[in-house]
Amino acid sequence: MRVVIAGGSGLIGTELVRVLRARGDEPVILGRTAGEGRVVWNPATGSIPTDVIASADAVVNLAGASIGRLPWTKAYLGKLVSSRLQATNTLVSAINAAVAEGAGPKVFVSGSASGWYGSVGSQLLTEEAPAGTGFLASLCEVWEAEAAKVTPQVRLVLARTGIVLSRSGGALGRLLGLIKIGAGGPLGNGKQFWPIITLTDEARAIAHLIHTDSATGAFNLCAPEQANVGEIVGTLARKLGRPAALPAPAFALRLALGIAADEMLLSSQRLSSQKLVATGFVFEHPSLDSACAWVLQK
């Protein structure tokens, strides 16, 4: 399949390109600069080469300003929203125009996040759960609504991505560095659930959803085993042979990071990945132990 990827140069996009090529697909990256396998677009102005979308079998939307960039100033909060809506609107408009002419993709995979659900403690969340409250929940709600404007002739998949674990930083980033020197510990009370998924499984899941004709609607992209922050930090520390006894109090996190502390680090989402598993997807790292082992593997 010819798969056009917006945001194909980011952490997830780069791994998705690798996975698709290994499957024999042809990924095409939408970016700021041209090159082999790359096409220039400008979502801020709605500019996109129509022939690229018209010739695509699938379109994947991973574009948007990084949630992990701190601090979240008022201006940056606006950018988190506008960058996603502009990119999604540009892609949807191009897809709808191509389909109206008898061309274009059969499937549109649009990014979303576990933030859709807000912070809901230990409640097990399926894709049927409503949007929660808070900044990220509101962001995901308008983001998904924009993607839903795609024509019904195109299969829509909403990828509600959890916390992506990578060997090169990713969501763990600074926390892993602290654990390695014995200065890490739970964040807040450590009881909040984080819906983790390895970078490998994230990209494989997106590729699987592209190729699975029966897959439609929202999917939680997270490992089958649910784990809280204390368990995640403790498992990483144990595998590294380091202590994990220096917690970061919630008040200190809020003082340092503002709204981002509650929205990302202290938020609790216990997600079910059963809908994804039911499509036939098999995780390489289904458990906390296997995910942590992969992250730390040299």
C-alpha positions in Angstrom: 0.0 0.0 0.0 1.0 3.6 -0.6 0.7 5.2 2.9 1.0 9.0 3.2 2.1 10.0 6.7 1.8 13.5 8.2 4.2 13.7 11.1 6.3 10.9 9.6 9.6 12.4 10.9 8.7 12.3 14.6 9.4 9.4 17.1 6.3 7.3 16.2 6.3 8.3 12.5 10.0 7.3 12.0 9.3 3.8 13.5 6.1 3.5 11.4 8.0 4.2 8.2 10.4 1.4 9.1 7.6 -1.0 9.9 5.7 -0.3 6.7 8.8 -0.7 4.5 9.5 -4.0 6.2 5.9 -5.1 5.2 6.5 -4.1 1.6 4.5 -0.9 1.8 5.5 2.5 0.3 5.5 5.2 3.0 5.4 8.9 1.8 6.2 11.5 4.4 4.5 14.9 4.4 7.0 17.4 5.9 8.5 20.8 5.7 11.3 19.8 3.2 11.3 17.7 0.1 13.5 14.7 -0.6 13.3 11.0 -1.4 10.0 9.7 -0.1 9.1 13.2 1.2 6.6 15.8 0.0 6.2 19.4 1.2 3.0 20.5 2.8 1.9 23.5 5.0 -1.0 22.7 7.2 -1.0 26.2 8.6 -2.1 27.5 5.2 -4.0 24.4 4.1 -1.4 23.7 1.4 -1.0 20.1 0.3 -0.2 18.5 -3.1 -3.6 17.0 -4.2 -1.9 14.3 -6.4 -0.2 12.8 -3.3 -3.5 12.3 -1.5 -5.3 11.2 -4.7 -2.7 8.4 -5.2 -2.7 7.2 -1.6 -4.1 3.9 -0.4 -4.0 5.1 3.2 -3.3 8.4 5.1 -2.0 8.5 8.6 -2.2 11.7 10.7 0.5 12.0 13.4 1.1 15.7 13.0 1.0 18.2 15.8 3.2 20.1 18.3 4.8 17.9 20.9 2.9 17.3 24.1 6.2 16.5 25.8 7.7 19.9 25.2 7.7 22.0 28.4 6.7 24.4 29.8 3.1 24.6 28.7 2.8 28.4 28.4 -0.5 29.9 27.4 0.8 30.4 23.9 2.0 26.8 23.6 -1.3 25.4 24.8 -2.9 27.2 21.9 -0.3 25.7 19.6 -1.0 22.2 20.8 -4.6 22.7 19.7 -4.2 24.7 16.5 -1.4 22.5 15.1 -3.6 19.4 15.4 -6.7 21.0 14.0 -4.9 22.6 11.1 -3.2 19.4 10.1 -6.4 17.3 10.4 -8.5 19.8 8.5 -6.0 20.0 5.7 -5.8 16.2 5.4 -9.6 15.7 5.6 -10.3 18.4 3.0 -7.8 16.8 0.6 -9.1 13.3 1.2 -12.7 14.3 0.7 -11.8 16.2 -2.5 -9.9 13.2 -3.9 -12.7 10.7 -3.1 -15.2 13.0 -4.8 -13.2 12.6 -7.9 -13.1 8.8 -7.6 -9.6 8.6 -6.2 -7.9 8.9 -2.8 -7.4 6.5 0.2 -9.6 3.8 1.6 -8.5 4.4 5.2 -7.6 7.4 7.3 -5.8 6.7 10.6 -5.9 9.9 12.7 -4.0 10.4 15.9 -5.6 10.9 19.3 -4.5 10.1 22.8 -5.4 8.4 26.0 -5.9 11.9 27.4 -9.4 11.7 25.8 -10.6 10.0 29.0 -9.3 12.6 31.5 -8.1 11.3 34.9 -10.5 8.6 36.2 -8.6 6.7 38.8 -8.7 2.9 38.6 -11.8 2.5 36.4 -11.1 0.2 33.4 -11.7 2.2 30.2 -12.9 0.8 26.9 -13.3 2.9 23.8 -17.0 3.4 24.6 -16.1 5.6 27.6 -17.0 9.3 27.1 -14.5 12.1 26.9 -13.3 13.3 30.3 -12.5 16.7 31.6 -9.3 18.7 31.5 -7.2 20.3 28.8 -6.0 17.1 27.0 -9.5 15.6 27.1 -10.9 18.7 25.4 -8.0 18.7 22.9 -8.7 15.1 22.0 -12.4 15.7 21.7 -12.1 18.5 19.1 -9.2 16.7 17.4 -11.3 13.5 16.9 -14.3 15.6 15.8 -12.2 17.2 13.1 -11.1 13.8 11.8 -14.7 12.6 11.8 -15.5 15.1 9.0 -13.8 12.7 6.6 -16.3 11.2 4.1 -18.1 8.0 5.1 -16.6 6.4 2.0 -13.2 6.3 3.9 -12.7 4.0 6.8 -11.8 6.1 9.9 -9.5 4.8 12.7 -8.8 7.0 15.7 -5.6 5.9 17.4 -5.9 6.8 21.1 -2.2 6.4 21.9 -1.0 5.8 25.5 2.4 6.6 26.9 5.0 5.5 24.3 8.1 3.9 25.7 11.3 4.3 23.6 14.9 3.4 24.1 15.9 6.9 23.0 14.0 8.9 25.7 10.4 9.2 24.6 7.9 9.5 27.4 10.3 8.2 30.1 13.0 10.7 29.2 14.3 12.4 32.3 12.7 9.9 34.6 14.7 7.0 33.3 17.9 9.1 33.6 17.1 9.7 37.3 16.4 6.0 37.9 19.8 5.1 36.3 21.7 7.2 38.9 19.5 6.0 41.8 17.6 9.3 42.2 14.3 8.1 40.8 11.0 7.2 42.5 7.2 7.4 42.1 5.6 10.5 40.9 2.9 11.8 43.3 1.5 8.8 45.3 2.5 6.4 42.5 -1.0 4.9 42.3 -2.0 6.6 39.0 -2.3 4.2 36.0 -0.2 4.9 32.9 -1.3 3.2 29.7 2.1 2.3 28.4 3.1 0.8 25.0 6.5 0.3 23.4 7.4 2.2 20.3 7.7 -1.0 18.4 4.1 -2.1 19.3 2.8 1.4 18.7 4.0 1.4 15.1 3.0 -2.2 14.5 -0.5 -1.5 15.8 -0.9 1.4 13.4 0.3 -0.7 10.5 -2.1 -3.5 11.6 -5.0 -1.1 11.7 -4.2 0.2 8.2 -4.3 -3.3 6.8 -7.3 -4.6 8.8 -10.4 -3.7 6.8 -12.7 -4.5 9.7 -11.0 -2.1 12.0 -13.0 1.1 12.4 -13.5 3.8 15.0 -11.4 4.5 18.2 -8.8 2.1 19.4 -6.8 2.3 22.7 -3.1 1.7 21.8 -1.7 0.4 25.0 -0.3 -2.8 26.4 -2.8 -5.4 27.7 -1.3 -5.4 31.2 -2.3 -2.3 33.2 0.3 -0.8 35.6 0.5 2.2 37.9 3.5 4.6 38.1 4.9 2.9 41.2 5.0 -0.4 39.5 6.5 1.1 36.3 9.3 2.9 38.2 9.9 -0.1 40.5 10.2 -2.5 37.6 12.7 -0.3 35.7 14.7 0.3 38.9 14.8 -3.4 39.7 16.1 -4.3 36.2 18.7 -1.6 36.5 19.7 -2.7 40.0 19.0 0.8 41.4 16.8 2.0 44.3 13.6 3.8 43.6 12.9 5.4 47.0 13.0 9.2 46.1 9.4 10.1 45.3 8.5 13.4 43.6 5.6 14.9 45.6 2.6 16.1 43.6 2.9 19.7 45.0 6.5 19.8 43.7 5.6 18.6 40.3 2.8 21.1 40.1 5.1 23.9 41.2 7.7 23.0 38.6 5.4 22.0 35.6 2.1 23.7 36.2 -0.9 22.3 34.4 1.3 19.7 32.6 1.9 17.9 35.9 -1.8 17.1 36.4 -2.5 16.4 32.7 0.5 14.1 32.1 2.3 12.9 35.2 -0.4 12.7 37.8 -3.3 11.7 35.6 -4.7 8.2 35.9 -6.0 6.2 32.9 -6.4 2.4 33.2 -7.1 1.5 29.6 -8.3 -1.8 28.0 -6.7 -2.8 24.7 -9.2 -5.7 24.2 -10.7 -4.1 21.1 -7.3 -4.0 19.4 -6.5 -7.6 20.4 -9.9 -8.7 19.1 -8.8 -7.6 15.6 -6.0 -10.2 15.7 -3.1 -7.9 16.8 -0.4 -9.6 18.8 1.8 -7.5 21.1 5.5 -8.1 21.1 5.6 -6.5 24.6 2.2 -7.2 26.3 3.4 -7.0 29.9 5.1 -4.4 32.0 8.1 -6.7 32.5 8.6 -7.3 28.8 8.1 -3.6 27.9 10.7 -2.5 30.5 13.1 -5.3 29.4 12.8 -4.0 25.8 13.4 -0.4 26.8 16.6 -1.3 28.7 18.0 -3.7 26.1 21.2 -2.5 24.6 
